[in-house]
């Protein structure tokens, strides 16, 4: 009978236990790969493990060179094996039962054939033919046949021969019986030895299977070193055990990764960001430990941010060397970490100022306000004001600087609440007081001002206000020359201005009314020193006439 839609595979053990797969016409590759018709996400199953295929009137199974091998009803298979209803296919830790609903019921046995010459049995309830009644016996006793009446009596020689034949036959029967007993005993002994051997083989198989299962359980727990020891024990006991070589290869790859992962976690516990990053970089790609590696990378990023905040606190508290050491370590892991780079630069500058040799006293007496400016640049507002108060009655410059520092101090106290205009004023005062040599206080204000100007530039760009976006971006760079966002906006506007200029230039002769607003946008989007700024400005003047 051909296979019908009633044929199916039922998963009875493994990760997909309880799932069913209907079998129609064709072939079905079963394995761990996601592109298989039947995917079994089991690490003990090969990517392309077995194929279930149509074979004549039914179905068959064939191993595809899997690592752990394939069993049918507990027996390993190599070639194509036909399947019967109820057969169990074992693939590593997964078991599938083959069910063929169309062939699952038992056939009713046919009646035994009738002996030749025998009369047919009468139908149920019918009587057979009535035998003839024998005739009456003759008088004087029973009737004897003529053969019985004519049979002669045996002679003594015939009786002796018959007796000898009977004794010979009895001896032969006795010998045969004895021989059968001996053969039976030998067969029983052989069966007992075979049973004993079978039990020993089964126990050995179970023992090896238990070791292999323990190794796979250790793999699932991520204990690759312990798993490798189990696998080597199994490989030594049974070198050809299915699947062991594959797991040993995995162990050789995963154990170094696990060791580097342990090194990274140990370094993170000590807050050694650079060492942890180096260990994770050497770990490489993992097939089994990728989740742990990704978790360690996320932890590394969090620790780097935390250490950067600690470096900022150390810098603010005057612990310059500690701040630089922390940020040096963070930058080993994340060379482009913006906050760490900024703090590191500030720490380096402060250390350079601190460790710079003391200047030789000039022959000419210093100006009375210069010490006040130096203290202001170092962040010592109180000391600077005290010096200016002492000299303001003698020198107008001291009085002017005192007024500027007082206004600066008032604005700086409200630094977190200042808008763009207030921050611009604060930075301008710092520039006038220090003669362009930025103070420590101005650097903090510059970072905040750059952030505000960058937000304004982003909003203006989104609204199509090109001139405003360009102006805010330039202000952000003036406040923080290293601001990447403002640099990107200016670069983007320059590129857009170039494309827009070329479009307007192509329209100027045929559609001057369309070209004119585009040339105006180019002027607004570019600084005066840009090459397209003057070109677009010239065409605006020509087309506006």
Protein Blocks (a to p, Z undefined) as FASTA:
>chain_A
ZZdfkbccddfbdjkgoiacdddeddddddfbfkbmbdcddfkbcfblbdcddehjbccd
ddehianopaeehiacfbdcdddehiacdehjaccddddfklmpccddddddddehiacd
ddehiacddddddddddehiacddfklmmpccddfklmmmmmmmmmmmmmmmmmmmmmmm
mmmmmmmmmmmmmmmmmmmmmmmmmmmmmmmmmmmmmmmnopaklmmmmmmmmmmmmmml
ghklmmmmmmmmmmmmmmmmmmmmmmmmnopaklmmmmmmmnopafklmmmmmmmmmmmm
mmmmmmmmmmmmmmmnopamlmmmmmmmmmmmmmmlmklmmmmmmmmmmmmmmmpccddd
dfbdcdfklmmmmmmmnopaklmmmmmmmmmmmpmklmmmmmmmmmmmmmmmmmmmpcfk
lmmmmmmmmmmmnnopacfklmmmmmmmmmmmmmmmmmmmmnopaklmmmmmmmmmmmmm
mlmklmmmmmmmmmmmmmmmmmmmmmmmmmmmlmmmmmmmmmmmpcfklmklmmmmmmmm
mmmZZ
